[in-house]
Amino acid sequence: MKLSNYFPAFKGIIDSTLREGLQFRYADFSKSQSKQILTMLSAIGVDKAEVGNPVNREVSLLIRNLLEIENRPPLLAHIRNRVEDAAAAMESRVEGINIFCTVDEARIDRLGLTFDQYLRELEKIITLSKKANLEIRVSVENFFNSNLSLALRVYQLADRSDCDRIGIADTLGMALSWDVEKSVGLLKKNFRPDIEVHFHNDLGQAVSNALVALRAGASWVDTTLLGIGERSGITALSTLLVSLYVYGIIPDSKYRMQLLTEAENNLAGILGKDVPFNLLTNRSNGFSHKAGVHLHGLINFGPQSYELLPPKMIGNERHLVSGTMVSGKTTKREIEDFKKKNP
């Protein structure tokens, strides 16, 4: 299925394993593990990598270590709408900043600011950051449950200031596809910067919402290895890349997809957890076949009968299970012959 003409705005992946991923309950990466993760992401070829807020001294020290990695993607610091955060980002020598804003008036009031003052703070940060030649994204947290008129004022400022990207975050993970299509379409129609999307997966919609967003005109998608993050996590890097390939949105040469299984299994090892059984990068289950109809189809008509892509394309392998109540008449000998012909 070739849908590339329907996704003309797609530009790339911004992986947030080293920022959003750290919010996963079981994640606490050491400096060496963080460098290992960024090295894996670099090898896969993600376009940009997001790190935490360098106003935190530990994060700042970590960033300095990550900057030593050769041939890495640009590092983008995720910061609040505060001048001290931007100053710390500039001092850390990252290549860009991802400013996240709230339009919750109660929270802004708690900061002792009016909304106009909050916007002036944002304008000041953008001006300082542009002078430092930083790449700039401005996003609105909890976009789908926020005051739209106030959110649009944030984006208008970002547009006027010639920022690189504007972002929307489905912070609660409850956006539906038609909400995504409508919202991204509205931003695409009214603003010039690229659109970046960040979808949480509480209702299992993160990948499909990312694809809908790209179809509506978004250019960048936030991901993490294994989809880890706050609560149920966000868009999984492996599932999104496979989707982009299967639907013809990217060629298999754009990213080194054959490294996905190794990278996600390595991260699972760091976390002390198993790769989720429903991910294609699960080594024992991602490409397993047990039903008699499936086994018969694979052996007699080829793997394409029941596989989206060859397992080796993402560095995985298939498993054929026979001799069970549901496995039909396929024999172990037939399976061994099939394996020889389809390594």
N, C-alpha and C positions, 0 to 999 in steps of 0.2 A: 504494500500500500504506500503510494507516494503522495505525501501531503505537503512537501516542502514549499510549494507556492503559496500555501495558506499560512505560513509562518515567516513572512519576509523580515520581521523585525528582530528575530533571534540573533543575539550576539555572543552569549556565553553563560558560563557558570561561575557564581561567586560562592565558594565553599566556606561554610562557617563551623566546621568541626572544632576549630580552636577557639571559638567564641560561644556560639549557641550550643555546641556539643558539650562544652564544659558545664552547662546547666543540667545535663543528664545526671540523675541522682548518683550514679556509680562512677562518674568520670572525675578524675583528679590527676591530670597528666603532669608528670615530672618534666623538667626541661628537656631531657634526652628523649622522652616519649613524644613531646610536642614537636621536636625536630624530626623525629621519625615520621610522625603524621604528616607534617608539611612536605617532607621528602616524598612520601607516597603520593600526596596530592599533586606535587610537581610532576612526578613521573606519569601520572594519569593525564595531566595536561589541563587541569582546571585553570580558568582564566584569571581569577583573582581569589585571594584568601582573606577572610575576615578574622581579626583577632579582637581581644577584649579592650577595655578602656585603660590606656597607659597612665591615667591619673592614679591608678593603683600601682604602687611601686613594684610589686611582684610581677604584674603584667608588663610593666615597662622593661624590667630586666629580661623577661622572657622574650619580648620583641627584639631586643638587641641580639639575643642568641639566634633567633630565627632569621634575622637579617644577614647572618653569616652564610646561610645556605646558598649555594650557587644555583643559577638557572631556576629560581623559585618564581612563583607568580607574585605580582604586587601585593603588598600587605595593606589592608584597610582597617583602621582602628574604629571600633564601634563606640561612639561617645554620646554623652548627653548634650543637651543644648545649653552648655555652660562654657564660658571663656576659658576657665582653668583646665577643662578637659581638652579643648582644642590646643592650648599651649603645651600640655603634656604630650599630645600627639605629634606636634611639630618637633618637640625636643626628642621624641623617640625615633624620628627619622622614617616613619612609615610613609608609604607613597600616597595614601589617601585616608579620608575620614568618612565614616558613615554616621551622620548625625540623626539620632532618633528624637522625635518631638511628640509631645502629648498635646491634645486639644481638649483635654478634660479640665474644665475651668476650675473645678475644686482643687485639683492637684497644682495647677498654676497659681491659684490663690494661696495655697500652702507654701509656695516658694516666695510669697510676698510680692508677687508681680501681677500686673494686669496682662491681658492677652497682647495688647499693643506693646507693652514693655518686653514681653516674652519674644515677640517677633523682632524687636530691635536687637535683643541679645543674639538671636539667630543671624540677623544681618551682619552684626559685628563679627561673629565667628566666621561667616562665609568670606567676608572681606579680608580678614587676617589670613585665612587658609589659602585664598587665591593668591595672595602676595607670596605665600610660601610654596606656590606651585603644587598644592595638594589636589588630588582628585576628590570631588565632593559629591556625596549623596545626601539628600534630605528625605527622611521618611516620617510617616505618621503612624504611631503605635495604635493597635486596636482599631484600624481604619474602618472596618465594616460595622463597628458599633459606636462610631464617633460622630460628632457634629460635622456634617459634610461642609457647611459653609465655612467653618473655621479651618477645616483641613484644606480646603481650596485656597484659603488665604496663605497658608504655609507654602503650598505648591506655587502660588503666584510669586511669592518672594523668591523661592528657589529658581523659578524660571527667569524672573527679572535679573537675578544675580548670575545667570549663566552657569548654574551648577551642571554637573555631568549627568546625574541621575536623580529621579524622584522615586520614592519607594512606598509601597503599601504593605502592611503587615496584618495578616489574619491571626492576631495574637491569641484568640480563643479557639482557633481551629474550627470555626462553625460556618464559614462562608460556603455558599452553594454556587454551583457553576454559573447560574444566571446572574448572581450578584457580582461575581468576578468579571464576567463578560461586560456587564453594564459599567462597572466602575473603571476597569482598565480602558474601555472604549472612551469613556468620558475624559480621562486624563490624556489619552492619546490625541483626542480631538482638540484639546484646549492648551496643551503645554508642549514645549519643544524638547526638554531633556528626555533621555532614555528612561524607561520605566523598569524598575526592579521589583520583584515580588517575593514575599516571604510567607510561606503557608505552613501553619501547624497542622498536625495530623490527628487531632482528637477524634474526628469522625471518619478518618480514613480517606480524606479527600485531597491530601496534599499534592500528590502527583497529578491527579486529574485536573485539579484547580490550576496547577502550574501550566499544564498544556493548554487549558482554556485561556489563561492569561496571555500566553505566547500567541495564540490564535487571534486574540483581541488587540495585540500590538505591543505587548511587553517585550523587552529585549534581554533581560537578565533574570535568572532564577537563583535563589539561595538554596543551598543543599548542605547536608552533612553525610559523612560516611555512616552507613547503617541507619540513617535517618534519626540519629540520636539528638536529643535536645530536651528542653523543658517539657515535663509531662510525657505525652506520647510522641514528642519529637516533631521534626519537620520533614520536608521532601528528601527522600533518600537518594543519594548521588547515583547509586547503581541502577535503581529502578527508573530514574529520570533519563539517564543516558541510554539505557536499553530502549525506552519508549521513543526517544528522539531518533534513534537508529531505525527501529522497526517501522516507524511511520515516515521514514525517508526525510526527516528534517535535517539530519546531519549524516555525512558519510562516515564509514567506520574508521577513516583515517583522521578525523578531527580530534578524537581523544583516544588514548591507549586503553581501550576497554578491556583488553586481555589482562590488565592488572587489577581489575575491580575485585575479583574474588579474593585474591591475596591480600589486598589492602583492607577489605572489610573483615576478613578473618583475623588479620593482624590486630586491627582495632579491637575486635571482640576479645582477643587474648589479653590486650592491655587492660580492658575493662573487667576481665574475669567472667565474661558472659559468653553464651553461645550466640552465633549469628541467628537471628529470628528464622524459624522454619519456613516462613512464607516469603523470604527473600530469595531471588535467583542466585545469590552468592553463597547460600547455605550449601556446603559441599556434599552433604549426605542426602539432601531433599530437594534442592533447587531444580534439578532435572531428573527426578525419579519418576518411574512409570510402573504401575502395578496392575491396573485394570486390564482384563483380557483383551478388550477391544483396542485399547491403546497399544499393548504389546504386539498384537497382530498387525495393527496399522504400521507401527514403526518398522517391524521386520519385513513386511511385504510391500510397503509403499514408500518407505523412507522416513527419516527422522522429521522431515518437514511436516508430516501428517499431524504431529502433536507437539512440536517445539517451535517457538517463535524465532529462535536463532540457534546455531550450534553452540553447545556449552563452552567449547574451547574459545569462542569469541570473547567470553568474559573470564577466561581462565578457569572454568569449572569442568566437571565431567558428569556424564549421565549414569544413572543406576537403574537397571531393569530387575524387577522383583517378580519371581515366579513361584509356583507351588502354594499359593494361598487360595482362600475361598473365592476370591474375585479375579484371580489371574488367568482363568481359562485354561486352554490346552497347550499354551506355549511351554516348551521344554527348556531346560538349562542348556542343552546342546544347541538349540536354535538361538538362544541368547548369546552363547559363546561365538557362534558363527557370525552373528550380526556384529558383535564387538570387533571382530577381526576386519570386517569390511567397513566399519564405521568407528575408527579409533577416536 
